[in-house]
Amino acid sequence: MNSNLATRTRVLLALPIAAVAFSLAACSGGSERPSTGELSEGISTILEDAGQGGLLTDDQLECVAEAFLDSDISDQDLANLAAGKDEQTTEEAKTLVTETMSEAGAACAA
């Protein structure tokens, strides 16, 4: 009976520790805004895949990336772009990405 009680006590003491570890892991798994360089590379990849490689200079790509980072585009959608994926989480996000690219492309190319 004592060994059964000791085992139960150890399990009960371990549960809060496991819960804290799990919640910390869940918090750290979220997307963060990518750097300007990461976003520039991803946008370049997307343009190349669309047959528009070389459309923007490196400076213009950096300018566009900064506009994306200054926008209301979510961290997850920016992470997708930085990974070279033209994938957005919602239709609203897709519209925001398209508008931001259009406006930034024009402003940065001038």
Sequence and secondary structure as in RCSB ss.txt:
>XXXX:A:sequence
MNSNLATRTRVLLALPIAAVAFSLAACSGGSERPSTGELSEGISTILEDAGQGGLLTDDQLECVAEAFLDSDISD
QDLANLAAGKDEQTTEEAKTLVTETMSEAGAACAA
>XXXX:A:secstr
 HHHHHHHHHHHHHHHHHHHHHHHHHHHTS     HHHHHHHHHHHHHHTT TTSS HHHHHHHHHHHHHSS  H
HHHHHHHTT    SSHHHHHHHHHHHHHHHHHHH 
